[in-house]
Amino acid sequence: MHAHSPRRSALFFLVISVALDLLAFGIIIPVLPRLVQEFLGGETVSAAQVYGFFGLTWAAAQFFGAPVLGALSDAIGRRAVILLSNLALGLDYLLMAVAPGVGWLLAGRAIGGLASSSFTTAFAYVADITDADRRAAGFGIIGAAFAFGFIAGPALGGLLGAVDLRLPFWVAAGLCLANALYGSLVLPESLPQDRRVPFAWRRANPWASLRLLRSNPEVFRVSLVLFVSNLAHEVFPAVFVLYAGHRYGWDQVTIGLALATVGFASAAVQGGLVRRVVPRLGEQATMVAGIVCGGLGSLLFGLAPSGNWIWLAIPVAALWGLFGPAAQSLMTQRIAASDQGRLQGALNSLRGVTGLIGPVLFTTSFAAGVSQPGPSVVWGAPFFTSAALLLLALVAIAPAGVHGDVPGRKGAPRIPCRLRGPDLAQRRA
């Protein structure tokens, strides 16, 4: 057997697992607001207000749940956390499929937010099974699986929802439960016993988890930049649909096609380009390139005088996807193997915070731009805000600030996190 085949099969499962989980998540996106509206007697304003609280609940569950699951995976192993989370998601979608009212849907959303925090464990698993020089490629492949789920999920959910509003929840439940069963048969453990640490609430709460990021100055700086980058990226889910419809008169079909193109371009960058760019440029230069392309892409979205320019902006903005895997790779090399779950939990908590701030920031700036008299370019205010945030991130990630690897030159000392194929094969649960 090839020495790396156990690691390859494990990574293949993670890709399938993340893609199916995101597919299940995306399936309910087109129908959940309509189901809430139906429970509220078809009243649109109340439904919008209540659904906004759904988003807040989800983000809060991610913020508090991610560090707990990350620390738990450091204590009992990655396999159990991933499989139990898949099982919990499946049961949660079943609950939402039969929910008799809004309160039950909200409870399901909270449970789903907690269970979906297991995505942090998937990233920790990648850190366990990949060598340092291939880690960015592994993170990129997982990122591509995320993009696929977000592409296919809403499209499939729209088709299923046209048949019955409850049907997407049943399908989502089936995908997650099938994923849990598949994983129980093929997924080996990646974290050996000698690298585990006992679970303790003092290590698992969000504040303690975030303190881990401050334990290494380089990790702290890169995590701040990652936070700003994630916040800047919230502009797309927050206002793109409203922006394209208001400024360019795009209908839902055109907007859906544009979002699908964004997803495919992002998947191509993270799943294919990252593994070629990082070995040649190193993490430092790759992060800079990703932030620069993200800023230029945001500017193009905001300045585009016609809808045709959006199609030119999409591939530029997609190169933003170079940043995340390179940043994740660098940070995992600076944190001990026994703390990889806590690291990913802390990073996912930061994503939860951006999910709370971003929608308010960008919808407010869009509303302000639209309400002002003047040229239509003012309507691009949310994307200009995104570009300004990335400019701040670029200053922080400049060569003088972060000592990432450069081809042919050693960077900061690496902390070995290697788990070879034969060891992985012997640790199947």
Helices and strands as residue ranges (DSSP letters): H 5-27, H 32-39, H 44-76, H 78-97, H 102-116, H 119-129, G 132-134, H 135-163, H 167-186, G 193-195, H 201-204, H 206-213, H 217-233, H 235-248, H 252-268, I 269-273, H 274-303, H 307-318, G 319-322, H 323-332, G 337-339, H 340-371, G 376-380, H 381-396, H 421-426
